[in-house]
Amino acid sequence: MTDDVLAVHGGTPLQGQIRVRGAKNLVSKAMVATLLGDTPSRLFDVPRIRDVEVVTGLLELHGVKVTRGDDDGELVFDPANVESASTDEINVHAGSSRIPILFCGPLLHRLGHAFIPDLGGCHIGPRPIDFHIQALRQFGAIVDKLPDGMHLTAPNGLHGTKLELPYPSVGATEQVLLTAVMAEGVTELRNAAVEPEIIDLICILQKMGAIITVHTDRVIEIHGVKRLRGYTHKPIPDRIEAASWAAAALATRGEIEVLGAGQADMMTFLNVFRSVGGEFEITDARVGREGVSAQEGGIRFWHPGGELNAVALETDVHPGFMTDWQQPLVVALTQARGLSIVHETVYEQRLGYTDALNSMGATIQVYRDCLGGTPCRFGRRNFKHSAVIAGPSKLHAADLVIPDLRAGFSHLIAALAAEGTSRVYGVDLINRGYEDFETKLAQLGARVERP
């Protein structure tokens, strides 16, 4: 890992302006949806991240022609010649991603068969694929488990069904949507995820010709159609990356304007950010003389000086506090006076990154108990899923090894906030979800270098 390390000289407030593009958690699924159309699709504001490269490779293996459009960040997908790909090639391309399982429904519709390799992704909990397989079987797929992975066929086609999720999983909801839109008949999904990225995926599918109704109480109804066309779409901005930079501004006592960030999908985060003692301003797009936008809007985040406040929060599915927001925010909470409590209810093993923060001088204890307002599904089990953060703590430099994507960015924030020079190993993992983050750090005045 000697060529995958960043030297971070901490202690400098981050100041300046950066831009976020389309949401990582939407863009890759929008790319998979292009398989369902019989005409080309255009997707704008696509970030240059590793997950996009992985899905691009998988689409090209299956005969989709992927080209860059005229605009920066524009991709064009032509699915005219969708074909089978070899299992070996799929395994090579999909090793670090969990996206391939979402190819199943579209490929079963287009080709009548699909393949799921062993799945990768971040190690933050098992994230079982059992429901994906069960759902595909209910639609009519036959699943054969072989040593190289799972082979799926649909000899009688796919048919609408009734499903209820044991937990409102984003991935499982995406699986049902991408499969049900062309399944014969009506599909009803109960206890569905309703994250903004899910709603944006539904918007894309509706543009393609799908009939999808989002009812109250997490019920989604899909009427299958025989044909879908391509789409043209600009995705919602990445609310996880925006919140990560906001936490970096707070932890380093700096000020960062995140162009492209949207207020509506970040309201829960913004409330907590303000409760902690951070300040923000919504910056609307500035219009030039001829009615053309001179600069897009965003959100400006800053540390107003003085002490930060300890808070108690629980992660939850939308519209609750997003699990991907808690790691970067916890770094800022190490600088708040008093005891902050974080109860993680989405992933059972997401607090392992706190060991690294403790090695830098933070005081964080993790517990098996539910330290939130309500017991969660991890209660009375052997998962350390609650944390108590005592602050303020003076952070000092350390050697850090990145365990997963979101924890990795948190380690980076901690190194930027600490005194001295830290060496952060495994930083290339951050490229999975943060576009060109080293250039953005330079734009904000961070002192980082590849040793």
Summary of the structure (lengths in Angstrom):
residues: 451
radius of gyration: 22.1
end to end distance: 11.9
largest distance: 66.3
contacts: 1587
relative contact order: 0.15
helix: 33%
strand: 26%
